[in-house]
Amino acid sequence: MELKGLTAIVTGASKGIGKAIAFSLSAHGVNVVLAARSADLLTGIQKEISNTGGTSMVITADVTSESSVQNLINETQKKFGTVDILINNAGVGMFSNVVDMKTAEYDTMMNVNLKGVFLCSRAVLPAMIKQQKGEIINIASLAGKNSFAGGSVYSATKWGLIGFARSLMLEVRDHNIRVVTISPGSVNTHFAEKEKNEPQIIQPQDVADTVLFALNIPSRVNVSEIDIRPTKKPR
């Protein structure tokens, strides 16, 4: 797939996996729309992309807000004409046993990890259907397939995301729109503070490279789910 000149929205682009994906897409000639709630962090990333000859745009967005998401799509289309790639990366994790979980924490994870993916995907689909092509890539987690104590709500959101994506893929495949869900294990970001010194842990760039792999598969092929684990099990 020729990526140069395409336009991609990356949610949660201000740090970690989203930041790595944004830089990688830009390096391959993609116009990158940097979306997150922190304008200052996004502006810094935009400057770095500009310094390497890339093209990007900052749009402050809250993926849990329907009006904010629609503004994100409208501004992207106004600037670049369309949306070719959506990277649903924005996510949040709060970990505790159910008996200790606050309702506000539950609501936050459900809204960001599930509602956000729904709102962003629904918003880009009319343009993708009209042009009869598009790529929606969701960053999920192996927590959506493997249960663990303290992760009940977080895991539920990722199980839900995977289920949502499986059905969405079947809905839009006849429009030449691919839906890919990437499920990493622990990644060296703010989600995995305890494991930062473990040399085998997955790096944000590893996830970004997997995104590029999924995009570069021939358009006749849709690898709908990709799991990422360390080759060697961390100690």
C-alpha positions as CSV (number, residue, x, y, z in Angstrom):
1,M,0.0,0.0,0.0
2,E,1.3,3.4,-0.9
3,L,1.2,5.5,2.2
4,K,2.7,8.8,1.0
5,G,0.0,11.5,0.7
6,L,-2.6,9.7,2.8
7,T,-4.1,11.3,5.9
8,A,-4.2,9.6,9.2
9,I,-5.8,10.6,12.5
10,V,-4.0,9.2,15.6
11,T,-5.9,9.5,18.9
12,G,-3.9,9.6,22.1
13,A,-1.0,10.9,20.1
14,S,0.6,12.9,22.8
15,K,2.8,10.2,24.3
16,G,3.7,6.5,24.3
17,I,2.3,4.3,21.6
18,G,0.4,7.1,19.9
19,K,3.4,9.3,19.6
20,A,5.5,6.5,18.1
21,I,2.8,5.7,15.6
22,A,2.5,9.4,14.6
23,F,6.3,9.6,14.0
24,S,6.4,6.4,12.0
25,L,3.4,7.4,9.8
26,S,5.0,10.8,9.2
27,A,8.3,9.2,8.2
28,H,6.4,7.3,5.5
29,G,4.9,10.5,4.0
30,V,1.5,10.4,5.7
31,N,-0.2,13.6,6.7
32,V,-0.7,13.0,10.5
33,V,-3.5,14.6,12.6
34,L,-2.3,14.5,16.2
35,A,-5.3,14.2,18.5
36,A,-5.4,14.3,22.3
37,R,-6.5,16.5,25.1
38,S,-3.0,18.0,25.8
39,A,-2.3,20.7,23.2
40,D,1.1,21.5,24.6
41,L,2.4,18.0,24.2
42,L,0.9,17.7,20.7
43,T,2.5,21.0,19.6
44,G,5.9,19.7,20.7
45,I,5.4,16.5,18.6
46,Q,4.2,18.6,15.7
47,K,7.5,20.6,15.8
48,E,9.5,17.4,15.8
49,I,7.6,16.1,12.8
50,S,8.1,19.4,11.0
51,N,11.8,19.3,11.7
52,T,12.1,16.0,9.9
53,G,10.1,17.3,6.9
54,G,6.8,15.7,7.8
55,T,3.3,17.2,7.7
56,S,1.1,17.2,10.7
57,M,-1.8,19.0,12.3
58,V,-2.7,19.4,16.0
59,I,-6.4,19.1,17.0
60,T,-7.3,19.0,20.7
61,A,-9.9,16.4,21.1
62,D,-11.8,14.4,23.7
63,V,-12.7,11.0,22.2
64,T,-15.5,10.6,24.7
65,S,-17.3,13.7,23.4
66,E,-19.4,13.3,20.3
67,S,-19.1,17.0,19.4
68,S,-15.3,17.0,19.9
69,V,-14.9,13.9,17.7
70,Q,-17.0,15.4,15.0
71,N,-15.0,18.6,15.1
72,L,-11.8,16.4,14.8
73,I,-13.2,14.9,11.6
74,N,-14.5,18.1,10.2
75,E,-11.2,20.0,10.8
76,T,-9.2,17.1,9.3
77,Q,-11.3,17.0,6.2
78,K,-11.1,20.8,5.9
79,K,-7.3,20.7,5.9
80,F,-6.6,17.5,4.0
81,G,-9.8,16.7,2.2
82,T,-10.5,13.2,3.7
83,V,-9.5,10.7,6.3
84,D,-7.8,7.6,4.9
85,I,-6.5,6.0,8.2
86,L,-7.9,6.1,11.7
87,I,-5.7,4.9,14.6
88,N,-7.9,4.3,17.6
89,N,-5.1,4.5,20.2
90,A,-6.5,6.6,23.0
91,G,-6.9,4.5,26.1
92,V,-6.7,4.6,29.9
93,G,-6.1,1.9,32.5
94,M,-6.9,1.9,36.2
95,F,-6.3,-1.3,38.1
96,S,-7.8,-2.5,41.3
97,N,-10.0,-5.2,42.6
98,V,-13.7,-4.8,41.9
99,V,-14.6,-4.2,45.5
100,D,-12.2,-1.2,45.5
101,M,-13.0,0.2,42.0
102,K,-14.7,3.6,42.0
103,T,-17.6,4.2,39.8
104,A,-15.9,7.2,38.3
105,E,-12.9,5.0,37.3
106,Y,-15.3,2.5,35.7
107,D,-17.0,5.2,33.7
108,T,-13.7,6.7,32.6
109,M,-12.4,3.5,31.2
110,M,-15.6,2.5,29.5
111,N,-16.0,6.0,28.0
112,V,-12.4,6.3,26.7
113,N,-11.6,2.7,25.8
114,L,-15.0,1.8,24.2
115,K,-17.2,4.8,23.6
116,G,-14.2,6.7,22.1
117,V,-13.5,3.9,19.6
118,F,-17.2,3.8,18.7
119,L,-17.5,7.6,18.2
120,C,-14.3,8.0,16.2
121,S,-15.0,5.0,14.0
122,R,-18.6,6.0,13.3
123,A,-17.4,9.6,12.5
124,V,-14.9,8.5,9.8
125,L,-17.0,5.9,8.1
126,P,-19.2,8.1,5.9
127,A,-16.1,9.5,4.1
128,M,-14.5,6.1,3.9
129,I,-17.6,4.5,2.5
130,K,-18.0,7.3,0.0
131,Q,-14.4,6.8,-1.3
132,Q,-14.7,3.0,-1.0
133,K,-11.5,2.6,0.9
134,G,-10.1,3.2,4.4
135,E,-8.1,1.7,7.3
136,I,-9.3,1.6,10.9
137,I,-6.6,0.3,13.3
138,N,-7.5,-0.3,16.9
139,I,-4.9,-0.6,19.7
140,A,-6.3,-3.0,22.2
141,S,-4.4,-5.2,24.6
142,L,-3.8,-8.8,25.5
143,A,-5.8,-8.0,28.6
144,G,-8.8,-8.3,26.2
145,K,-8.0,-12.0,25.9
146,N,-6.2,-12.9,29.2
147,S,-7.8,-12.2,32.5
148,F,-5.9,-11.1,35.6
149,A,-6.7,-10.0,39.1
150,G,-7.1,-6.3,39.4
151,G,-7.9,-5.8,35.7
152,S,-11.6,-6.7,35.7
153,V,-12.9,-3.4,34.2
154,Y,-9.9,-2.7,32.0
155,S,-10.0,-6.2,30.6
156,A,-13.8,-5.8,30.0
157,T,-13.2,-2.7,27.9
158,K,-10.6,-4.4,25.8
159,W,-12.7,-7.6,25.4
160,G,-15.5,-5.2,24.3
161,L,-13.2,-3.4,21.8
162,I,-12.1,-6.6,20.2
163,G,-15.8,-7.7,19.9
164,F,-16.8,-4.3,18.5
165,A,-14.0,-4.5,15.9
166,R,-14.8,-8.0,14.8
167,S,-18.4,-7.0,14.0
168,L,-17.3,-3.7,12.4
169,M,-14.9,-5.5,10.1
170,L,-17.8,-7.6,8.8
171,E,-20.0,-4.5,8.3
172,V,-17.5,-2.5,6.2
173,R,-15.4,-5.1,4.3
174,D,-17.6,-4.8,1.2
175,H,-16.6,-1.1,1.1
176,N,-12.9,-2.0,0.9
177,I,-12.4,-0.8,4.4
178,R,-10.1,-2.8,6.6
179,V,-10.4,-3.1,10.4
180,V,-7.4,-4.3,12.2
181,T,-7.1,-4.8,16.0
182,I,-3.6,-4.9,17.5
183,S,-3.3,-6.4,21.0
184,P,0.1,-5.8,22.7
185,G,1.1,-7.2,26.0
186,S,2.9,-4.9,28.4
187,V,4.5,-2.0,26.6
188,N,7.2,0.3,27.9
189,T,5.0,3.3,28.6
190,H,3.3,4.9,31.6
191,F,1.1,1.7,31.7
192,A,4.1,-0.4,32.7
193,E,6.2,1.6,35.1
194,K,7.4,-1.4,37.0
195,E,8.8,-3.1,33.9
196,K,10.7,-0.2,32.3
197,N,14.1,-1.8,33.0
198,E,13.1,-5.2,31.6
199,P,15.0,-5.5,28.3
200,Q,12.5,-7.9,26.8
201,I,9.5,-5.7,27.2
202,I,7.7,-4.5,24.1
203,Q,8.6,-0.9,23.1
204,P,6.2,1.7,21.6
205,Q,8.1,1.5,18.4
206,D,7.3,-2.2,18.1
207,V,3.6,-1.4,18.1
208,A,4.2,1.4,15.6
209,D,6.0,-1.0,13.3
210,T,3.1,-3.5,13.6
211,V,0.8,-0.7,12.5
212,L,3.0,-0.1,9.4
213,F,3.0,-3.9,8.7
214,A,-0.8,-4.0,8.8
215,L,-1.1,-1.0,6.5
216,N,1.4,-2.4,4.0
217,I,-0.3,-5.7,3.6
218,P,-1.8,-5.9,0.0
219,S,-5.2,-4.2,0.0
220,R,-6.9,-7.5,-1.0
221,V,-5.8,-8.9,2.4
222,N,-7.2,-8.0,5.9
223,V,-5.3,-9.4,8.8
224,S,-8.0,-8.5,11.3
225,E,-6.2,-9.3,14.6
226,I,-2.5,-9.2,15.6
227,D,-1.2,-10.2,19.0
228,I,2.2,-8.9,20.2
229,R,4.2,-10.6,22.9
230,P,7.9,-10.5,23.9
231,T,9.8,-13.2,22.2
232,K,11.3,-14.1,25.5
233,K,9.0,-14.1,28.6
234,P,10.0,-11.2,30.9
235,R,11.3,-12.4,34.3
